[in-house]
Each structure stands twice: as structure tokens, then as C-alpha cells.
Amino acid sequence: RRKCSAQLIHFWVQFCFWSLSECLFFFAMSMSRVLRLAAPGRTSCLRVAAYRTSAPLLSMKLPLLTVKGAQSSDGEVSVSAPFDGAHIASIPSSDGAAIEASLQAAYELFQDRDRWLSIPKRVEILRNLCKIMEARADDLALKAATEGGKPLLDSKVEVARAIDGINVIIETLRTQAGKEIPMNLNAASMGRMAITRHEPVGVVVAVSAFNHPLNLIVHQAIPAIATGCPVIVKPAEDTPISCWLLIQMLREAGLPEEYCQAVITKDVANAEKLVCDPRVAFFTFIGSARVGWMLRSKLAPGTKVALEHGGAAPVIVAADADLDQAVPVLAKGGFYHAGQVCVSVQRVFVHESIAKEFAQRLAIEGAKMKIGDPRLADTEVGPLIRHREVDRVDQWVKEAVAAGTELVSGGNRVGESCYECTVLYNPPADAKVSTNEIFGPVVCVYPYSSLDDALHRANDVPFQFQAAVWTKDLDTTFRCFSRLSALAVMVNDHTAFRVDWMPFGGGKQSGLAMGGLPHTMHDMQIEKMMVIKSPELAH
């Protein structure tokens, strides 16, 4: 009877919450229409970013995902939803003894070749994992949207992409091959044959970021498992739930627990110990350049490393660009996930003959996007990951405007956690929005008269990642491809295009080594050579 009463109370609270949310939504939408009518023709702040909230989720208490001897804790890490600050999970924080035990378990597994999983067994486990993920896809998407703030529609795409990525890994594992090294070319090599095969590099430690909480873990941990490397994952403290669920599903799929562990630690020294231990053969990091380069400087001798940081992606829009096509695509590339993507469209250099028109049309496109609770199906732009990030973005925008930048649209907070899709016209070259990664829903438009000047300004940052050009002219295309400081240049597309089998990585401050699933698998293996000597091989 008490249980029944509690359930009724819970239901009534949720019902009231939903009713209040609906009333607030329609009130805000009405106010939006009033404000639009009050200021016709004004592009800036075209709409009040009315948003609804969905019913709160019950919080989760997540278990330790380490081996049995590595389960000591120094407290708990609390996880909150970025949109409304609701507590959604608690996770034990691993202490120094637990970190040591996790490392030792992974290292002992790698040292014992009799315990290595065969390729057919690894393939079987990964296929099982795909089936489990497909059955739970909706729940995975909702959890990812809740903890990371990416809208539900985009989170569903992330889950589908993660499953497809695992299938890419399976195919890469099934088709990779060694090679024959030429011999019998001179007297020293006569009577010999040399062949290679792939073996795991050793223990992998993966430190991940918040913005794609499921797919980033797939990119860092699943290649390690596929290649036979024991892996210890430290997800972002803001978004550990998707990582925890993935590892639990891996164990359901048949993976021994020593092969993949997850740790969260409140102690920076313990996190540093995990990364910099000499038992670690490969370190993969996705996050800020400051932390990535600092950790790289402390790695043990011989540890291989892959770093993926951020950028300030440039786009060149030539005078002949088709704005009907370019504007919606670049709006999506700039405002997707509230701009919290390492290759988001940030700096757009537009020929002066169309620059103003482009900026105004981009502002209108951004103003159409629905801002709010990422768990709602029609939300297009969710929150920033933390309130202080909203403060930072707002400060940078206001500094740019104070320095003479034209605010075309946006420039305001939406509640405590969201920010309007913002378009800035011609910020100063030394403004923070021009020289730093914004990581927020802000796109800067700069007019240019000379293509070479636009290319120089596009390259005048310490980042090197992905770029784009919009034009109908082949010579302009090839000139931009040749002269943009980027590791990938998209033609008539946004800078955030990616498929998971293509090379993906940054240079300069943006990173080190090349990502993309097959490339990551290659880096997590050694190519071991065997040379056979026989007189029969001399013929």
C-alpha cells in the first residue's frame, strides 16, 4: 500500500510538472510572436528562444567497472544534466590503490599471451555488442542527450553512427593483412623471405571528452579491444553514463572484464598516474589542447600517443557561391550541438559583394532553430555543457561587440544553460572570437576582397584541422585546397563533415596523429616481421 501511494505521488508530481511546462511553453511562444511583431525587419534576436522541458529522469547509481581487486573508492562523483542541473547519476571515484590495481590487471593480461582473445572471438563479441546496442538504441540516445545536452534527434544519429562504427572496426579486423618484404635483391638478402603480421601494442589508456559521449568512447576503446589491447577508459566527468553503459554491454557480449575497465577519479594526481605509468603502451586523448599537450609531456618513454583537440574552423565563401545551398548547410555546421564540436563552422570569410546578405541569411536560419531541452524530439540546439561555459561565450560576444563588431543576431542567454544562435559581422582580428575556439553557437562572418587575403586570415590561427570552401569554380577550389592550412578541406559542405573510416585529425595545437577507426586500429598495433632463411628461397 505504501509502495502504491509513493507511485501515485510520483505520477502526480510528473503530471503537474508536464502541465506547468506546457503552459510555460505556450506563454513563451506567444511572447515570441509579440516581440517579432513589435520589431519587424530586425534580424538580431529574431525570436525568444522558448523551450519546453520534459519530465525529470530518476538518478542512477552506477557500479564500479574495474576488476575485482580494483574497487576501492575515495568518494563519489555526481553527474548533473547540463540543461536543468538535475542530478542524474553517482559514480564511485577510484582512489590511487584502485588505479594501480586496474593498471596491473590490464598489464598482466597483456603479458600472458595464453589469455589473448583470438580474432574470431573478438569479432563474435563485437557482433554481439552491435545486437545489444540496436535493441537499446532509444534508451542509449535518451541517456546521451540527457547527460551531454546534444538534442535527442542528433543523439539518435550518434547511436546509429556508433553501431556502424563498430561494424567498420569488424570489417577492418577481418580484412587487414600483413605484407611480404622484398628479399633476394642483393647478396645479403639472398635465400630469405620476410613477412609481417599485426599484434597488439599493449595496454591502452583512453581519456575522452563530453561532446559525443557514446561515439567518442567507441572511437577510443573499441579499436583497442578489436586489436587485442586491454584498455582503461576515463570518460569525461560530465558525461560518464554512456561510457558505463557501453562497457556493461561489452561484458554482456562476452568480453572478459580485464579487457575493458572504466575509472572516474576526483584526484588529478591519480588521473595523471593512470596516464603516465610506464605500463601504458598507448595513450589516446580527446579534449582541450592545454591538458592534452601537458599530459603528453609527462608520458613514460616509449608510450605512443594520439591527441585530438579543437580548432576554429574556417570557411571561404566565394562570390559565385550558391547561397541557397550554402546558408542552411553552414548554419547546421555552426550551430549543431550548440557549436560544441571540434570542427564546428566558426570563421566564415565571404566575398564583400555578398558578405552582408550572407550574414543576414545565416542569422535568419539560426533564429529558426528551436532551443531548449535536449530530450525533446523537436529541439535543435541544446544547452552548453556547463553554466560557466555560457558565461564565457556571452563574455566573448560582448567583448567583440564592444570592440566594434556588428551583432547581427543572438547575443543573449536562454535560461541558465542555453545561448542564442549568434552571428557576428566582422569582429576584430584580435578578438577572442577570432583567435580562439569558441565552442558555442557563435559564427563570425568576415568580408574579403582578395582571395589570397582571405586565405591568409583563415590560416592566421594556431589551429589546423578541417576547413571548407564554397564555389562553382575549379581554380578557386584547387587554390583553397592547396593553400588552406588544414588536414581536410570540404568543397561545398560544412567543416564538420565526417565519416568514421576517413582520416580525421589535427595539426599545430589541434592535435597529433590521425584518427578515424582504421587509422586508430593501425596505431594500436605493431607490425611484427619474421625473416625466414632457406637455400630453397634463393630460386
C-alpha positions in Angstrom: 0.0 0.0 0.0 2.9 2.4 0.8 4.6 1.5 -2.4 1.4 2.2 -4.3 0.9 5.6 -2.6 4.5 6.5 -3.5 3.9 5.6 -7.1 0.8 7.7 -7.2 2.6 10.7 -5.7 5.4 10.3 -8.2 2.9 10.1 -11.1 1.1 13.2 -9.8 4.3 15.2 -9.5 5.3 14.3 -13.0 1.8 15.2 -14.3 1.9 18.6 -12.7 5.5 19.2 -14.0 4.4 18.4 -17.5 1.3 20.7 -17.2 3.4 23.6 -16.0 5.9 23.0 -18.7 3.2 23.1 -21.4 1.8 26.4 -20.0 5.2 28.0 -19.9 5.9 26.8 -23.4 2.8 28.3 -24.9 3.3 31.5 -22.9 6.8 31.9 -24.2 5.8 31.2 -27.8 3.1 33.9 -27.5 5.6 36.4 -26.2 7.9 35.4 -29.1 5.2 36.4 -31.6 4.5 39.6 -29.8 8.2 40.6 -29.8 8.5 39.7 -33.5 5.6 42.0 -34.3 7.0 44.7 -32.2 10.3 44.8 -34.1 9.6 43.9 -37.7 12.6 43.6 -40.0 15.1 43.4 -37.2 17.4 40.4 -37.8 19.1 40.5 -34.3 17.3 38.5 -31.7 14.5 37.4 -34.1 12.9 35.1 -31.6 12.6 34.5 -28.0 14.2 31.1 -27.5 11.1 29.5 -26.0 11.7 26.0 -24.8 10.0 23.2 -23.0 11.3 20.8 -20.5 10.5 17.1 -20.3 9.7 15.1 -17.2 12.8 14.6 -14.9 14.6 11.3 -15.0 15.3 9.3 -11.9 19.0 9.4 -11.0 21.2 6.3 -11.5 23.8 4.9 -9.1 26.5 3.4 -11.4 28.7 0.5 -10.3 32.5 0.3 -10.5 33.6 -1.1 -13.8 37.0 -2.3 -12.8 38.4 -5.7 -11.9 37.5 -7.2 -8.6 40.8 -6.1 -6.9 40.4 -2.5 -8.1 37.3 -1.4 -6.3 38.5 0.9 -3.6 37.0 4.4 -3.7 37.6 7.8 -2.2 34.1 9.1 -2.6 31.6 9.7 -5.4 31.4 11.8 -8.5 28.0 13.4 -9.0 26.7 13.8 -12.6 24.2 16.5 -13.5 22.2 17.2 -16.6 23.6 20.3 -18.3 20.1 21.6 -19.3 18.4 21.9 -15.9 21.1 20.8 -13.4 19.2 17.8 -12.3 21.2 15.1 -10.5 21.2 12.1 -12.9 24.0 9.8 -11.6 26.5 9.0 -9.0 29.7 7.1 -9.7 32.4 5.9 -7.2 35.7 7.8 -7.6 38.6 5.4 -7.9 41.4 6.0 -5.5 45.1 5.5 -6.0 45.0 1.8 -5.0 42.2 1.2 -7.4 44.1 2.9 -10.3 47.2 0.8 -9.5 45.1 -2.5 -9.4 43.4 -1.6 -12.7 46.7 -0.9 -14.4 48.3 -4.1 -13.1 45.4 -6.3 -14.1 45.5 -4.9 -17.7 49.3 -5.3 -17.8 49.2 -8.8 -16.6 46.6 -9.7 -19.1 48.7 -8.4 -21.9 51.8 -10.1 -20.7 50.0 -13.5 -20.6 49.7 -14.4 -24.3 47.7 -17.5 -23.5 44.8 -15.3 -22.3 44.7 -13.2 -25.5 41.4 -13.4 -27.4 41.5 -14.8 -30.9 40.4 -12.7 -33.8 37.2 -14.8 -34.3 36.4 -14.4 -30.6 36.9 -10.6 -30.8 34.6 -10.4 -33.9 32.0 -12.5 -32.1 32.0 -10.2 -29.1 31.7 -7.1 -31.2 28.9 -8.5 -33.3 27.1 -9.4 -30.1 27.7 -5.8 -28.9 26.0 -4.4 -32.0 22.9 -6.5 -31.5 22.6 -5.4 -27.9 23.1 -1.7 -28.8 20.5 -1.9 -31.6 18.0 -3.3 -29.1 18.7 -0.5 -26.7 19.2 2.3 -29.2 16.4 4.6 -28.0 17.5 4.4 -24.3 21.1 5.0 -25.3 20.1 8.1 -27.2 18.0 9.4 -24.4 20.8 8.9 -21.9 23.3 10.6 -24.1 21.0 13.5 -24.7 20.4 13.9 -21.0 24.0 13.8 -19.9 25.6 15.7 -22.8 23.0 18.1 -23.9 23.0 17.1 -27.6 19.4 17.1 -28.9 17.7 13.8 -29.0 17.4 13.7 -32.8 21.2 14.1 -33.1 21.8 11.7 -30.2 19.9 9.1 -32.1 22.2 9.7 -35.1 25.2 9.3 -32.7 24.0 5.9 -31.5 23.4 4.7 -35.1 26.8 6.0 -36.1 28.4 4.3 -33.1 26.9 0.9 -34.2 28.0 1.5 -37.8 31.5 2.4 -36.5 31.7 -1.0 -34.7 30.8 -2.7 -37.9 33.6 -0.7 -39.7 36.0 -2.0 -37.0 34.9 -5.6 -37.5 35.4 -5.3 -41.3 38.8 -3.7 -40.8 39.8 -6.5 -38.4 38.6 -9.2 -40.8 40.4 -7.7 -43.9 43.7 -6.3 -42.5 46.7 -8.3 -43.7 50.4 -8.4 -43.3 52.7 -8.0 -46.2 55.8 -9.5 -47.8 59.0 -7.5 -47.6 61.1 -7.9 -50.8 64.2 -10.1 -50.4 66.6 -11.7 -52.8 67.6 -8.3 -54.1 71.3 -8.4 -53.3 73.8 -10.8 -51.8 72.8 -10.0 -48.2 69.2 -10.8 -48.8 69.5 -13.9 -50.9 67.8 -17.1 -49.7 65.4 -15.2 -47.4 61.7 -14.4 -47.2 60.2 -11.7 -44.9 56.6 -11.4 -43.9 54.7 -9.3 -41.3 51.6 -9.7 -39.1 49.8 -7.4 -36.7 50.0 -7.7 -32.9 48.5 -5.5 -30.1 50.7 -2.7 -28.9 49.9 -3.2 -25.2 47.8 -1.5 -22.6 45.8 1.4 -23.9 44.5 4.3 -21.7 41.8 6.4 -23.2 40.8 9.8 -21.8 37.7 11.2 -23.5 35.6 14.3 -24.0 31.9 15.2 -23.3 30.5 16.2 -26.6 29.9 12.8 -28.2 29.6 10.7 -25.0 29.0 7.3 -26.8 30.7 7.6 -30.1 34.0 9.0 -28.8 34.3 6.0 -26.5 33.6 3.8 -29.5 36.4 5.5 -31.4 38.9 5.2 -28.5 38.0 1.9 -26.8 36.6 -0.4 -29.4 39.7 -0.3 -31.7 41.8 -1.3 -28.7 39.5 -4.3 -28.0 39.4 -5.2 -31.6 43.2 -5.3 -31.9 43.6 -7.2 -28.7 44.7 -4.4 -26.4 43.5 -4.2 -22.8 42.0 -0.7 -22.3 41.2 1.5 -19.4 38.8 4.4 -20.2 38.5 7.6 -18.3 35.4 9.3 -19.7 34.6 13.0 -19.2 33.3 13.5 -15.6 30.3 15.5 -17.1 29.2 12.5 -19.3 30.3 9.1 -18.0 26.9 7.4 -18.3 27.2 6.4 -22.0 30.7 5.0 -21.4 29.4 3.0 -18.4 26.5 1.6 -20.4 28.8 0.7 -23.3 31.2 -1.3 -21.1 28.4 -3.1 -19.4 27.1 -4.1 -22.8 30.6 -5.3 -23.8 30.6 -7.6 -20.8 27.2 -8.8 -21.7 28.5 -9.5 -25.2 31.2 -11.8 -23.7 34.2 -9.6 -23.1 36.3 -10.5 -20.1 36.3 -7.7 -17.6 40.1 -7.3 -17.6 39.9 -6.2 -21.3 38.0 -3.0 -20.7 37.7 -1.1 -17.4 36.4 2.4 -16.7 37.6 4.8 -14.0 36.5 8.2 -12.7 38.7 9.9 -10.2 38.4 13.2 -8.4 42.1 13.3 -7.7 44.2 14.9 -10.5 47.3 13.1 -9.3 45.5 9.7 -9.7 44.4 10.6 -13.2 48.0 11.6 -14.1 49.3 8.3 -12.6 46.9 6.4 -14.9 48.1 8.2 -18.0 51.8 8.4 -17.3 52.5 5.0 -16.0 55.2 3.1 -17.9 52.9 0.1 -18.3 50.8 2.2 -20.7 51.8 1.5 -24.3 49.3 3.8 -26.0 47.6 7.0 -24.8 44.6 8.4 -26.7 43.2 11.7 -25.6 40.3 13.9 -26.8 39.9 17.2 -25.1 41.5 20.6 -24.6 44.9 21.4 -26.1 46.1 22.7 -22.7 45.5 19.4 -21.0 46.5 17.2 -24.0 49.9 18.7 -24.5 50.6 18.8 -20.8 49.9 15.1 -20.4 51.9 14.3 -23.5 54.9 16.0 -21.9 54.7 13.6 -18.9 54.2 10.3 -20.7 56.6 7.5 -20.0 59.3 6.9 -22.6 58.0 4.7 -25.4 54.3 5.4 -24.9 52.6 6.1 -28.2 50.1 9.0 -28.2 47.2 10.3 -30.2 45.8 13.7 -29.3 42.6 15.3 -30.7 42.0 18.8 -29.6 39.9 21.7 -31.2 40.1 24.3 -33.8 38.5 27.5 -35.2 37.3 26.1 -38.5 37.5 28.5 -41.5 35.2 28.6 -44.5 35.8 30.5 -47.7 32.6 31.6 -49.5 33.5 32.9 -53.0 31.4 35.5 -54.9 29.9 32.7 -57.1 28.7 30.6 -54.2 25.1 29.4 -54.2 23.8 30.9 -51.0 20.6 29.0 -51.2 22.6 25.9 -50.7 25.4 27.3 -48.5 23.5 29.1 -45.8 21.4 26.2 -44.4 24.4 23.8 -44.5 26.8 26.3 -42.8 24.1 27.1 -40.2 23.9 23.5 -39.3 27.7 23.2 -39.2 27.9 26.2 -36.9 25.0 25.7 -34.5 24.8 21.9 -34.4 25.2 20.7 -30.7 25.4 24.4 -29.8 28.7 24.7 -31.5 30.4 22.2 -29.2 32.2 20.3 -31.9 35.9 20.5 -32.6 35.4 21.2 -36.3 32.3 23.5 -36.0 32.0 26.3 -38.5 33.3 29.3 -36.7 35.0 31.8 -39.1 33.4 32.4 -42.5 35.2 34.6 -44.9 32.7 35.8 -47.5 33.4 37.9 -50.6 32.4 41.5 -49.9 29.8 41.6 -52.7 27.6 39.0 -50.8 29.0 39.2 -47.2 26.2 41.3 -45.7 23.5 39.2 -47.4 25.2 36.0 -46.2 25.3 37.2 -42.6 21.7 38.2 -42.6 20.5 35.0 -44.1 22.6 33.0 -41.7 21.1 34.8 -38.8 17.6 34.1 -40.1 18.5 30.4 -40.4 19.8 30.3 -36.9 16.8 32.1 -35.5 14.5 29.3 -36.9 16.3 26.7 -34.7 14.4 25.6 -31.6 16.5 25.9 -28.4 15.8 24.0 -25.2 15.6 20.6 -23.5 17.7 18.2 -25.5 15.3 15.3 -24.6 12.5 16.7 -26.7 12.2 15.4 -30.2 11.9 18.9 -31.8 14.8 20.6 -30.1 17.6 21.6 -32.5 20.0 23.4 -30.2 20.5 22.2 -26.6 22.5 23.6 -23.7 26.2 24.2 -23.3 27.8 21.6 -21.1 28.2 23.9 -18.0 26.8 27.2 -16.9 30.2 28.8 -16.8 30.6 28.0 -20.5 27.5 30.1 -21.2 29.1 32.9 -19.1 32.3 32.6 -21.2 30.6 32.6 -24.6 28.5 35.6 -23.5 31.5 37.5 -22.3 33.4 36.8 -25.6 30.5 38.0 -27.7 30.0 41.2 -25.6 33.7 41.9 -25.8 33.6 41.6 -29.5 30.6 43.9 -29.8 32.2 46.5 -27.5 35.2 46.4 -29.9 33.1 47.4 -32.9 31.7 44.0 -34.1 28.2 44.2 -35.5 25.8 41.9 -33.7 23.6 40.5 -36.5 21.6 38.1 -34.3 21.6 36.4 -31.0 23.9 37.5 -28.2 21.7 36.5 -25.3 21.4 33.7 -22.8 18.4 31.5 -22.9 17.7 30.5 -19.3 20.8 29.4 -17.4 22.2 26.8 -19.7 21.5 27.8 -23.3 22.7 30.5 -25.7 21.0 32.0 -28.8 22.4 31.1 -32.2 24.6 34.2 -32.7 26.0 35.7 -35.9 28.8 38.4 -35.6 29.8 40.5 -38.5 33.5 41.5 -39.0 34.9 41.0 -35.5 38.4 42.5 -35.0 41.3 40.1 -35.9 42.5 40.1 -32.3 39.1 39.4 -30.7 38.8 36.2 -28.7 36.0 35.0 -31.1 38.6 35.4 -34.0 41.6 33.8 -32.3 40.2 31.1 -30.0 37.9 28.1 -30.3 34.5 29.5 -29.3 32.9 26.1 -28.6 29.5 27.7 -28.5 26.7 28.6 -31.0 28.5 31.6 -32.5 29.6 32.1 -36.1 31.7 35.0 -37.2 31.4 36.4 -40.8 34.3 38.4 -42.3 34.1 40.3 -45.7 37.1 40.0 -48.0 38.0 41.5 -51.4 41.1 39.4 -52.2 41.0 35.5 -52.1 44.7 35.5 -51.0 43.9 37.9 -48.2 41.0 35.6 -47.1 43.3 32.6 -47.1 46.0 34.4 -45.1 43.4 35.4 -42.5 41.9 31.9 -42.4 45.3 30.5 -41.7 46.4 33.1 -39.1 45.5 31.0 -36.0 47.4 28.3 -34.1 45.0 25.6 -35.2 45.0 23.2 -38.1 42.0 20.8 -38.5 39.2 20.9 -41.1 38.2 23.8 -43.5 35.8 24.4 -46.3 35.3 26.4 -49.5 32.0 27.3 -51.3 32.5 28.0 -55.0 31.5 26.9 -58.5 34.9 27.5 -59.9 37.5 24.7 -60.1 40.5 27.0 -59.9 39.2 28.6 -56.7 38.6 25.1 -55.3 42.1 24.0 -56.0 43.7 27.2 -54.8 41.8 26.9 -51.5 42.6 23.2 -51.2 46.3 23.9 -51.8 46.6 27.0 -49.5 44.3 26.4 -46.6 46.2 25.3 -43.5 44.0 22.2 -42.8 44.3 18.5 -42.9 41.0 18.2 -44.7 39.1 20.7 -47.0 35.4 20.2 -47.8 34.1 21.6 -51.0 30.6 23.0 -50.9 30.0 21.5 -47.5 30.5 22.5 -43.9 33.7 21.9 -41.9 32.1 19.3 -39.6 31.6 16.6 -42.2 33.0 13.3 -41.2 32.6 9.6 -41.8 34.3 7.3 -39.4 36.5 5.4 -41.8 38.2 8.5 -43.2 41.3 10.0 -41.7 40.5 12.6 -39.1 42.9 14.7 -37.1 44.6 18.0 -36.4 47.9 19.6 -36.6 49.6 22.5 -34.8 47.7 23.0 -31.5 44.8 20.9 -32.8 46.3 17.5 -32.2 48.8 14.8 -33.0 48.4 11.6 -35.0 45.5 10.7 -37.2 42.1 9.4 -36.1 39.5 7.5 -38.0 38.7 4.0 -37.0 41.1 2.1 -39.4 43.9 4.6 -38.6 43.4 4.2 -34.9 43.5 0.4 -35.2 46.7 0.7 -37.1 48.3 2.8 -34.4 47.2 0.4 -31.7 49.2 -2.4 -33.3 52.7 -3.2 -34.1 53.7 -4.8 -37.4 55.9 -7.7 -36.5 58.3 -9.1 -39.0 59.5 -12.7 -39.5 62.5 -13.4 -41.7 63.0 -17.0 -42.9 66.3 -18.2 -44.3 66.4 -21.2 -46.6 68.5 -22.1 -49.6 65.3 -23.1 -51.3 64.2 -19.4 -51.2 67.1 -18.3 -53.3 65.5 -19.5 -56.5 
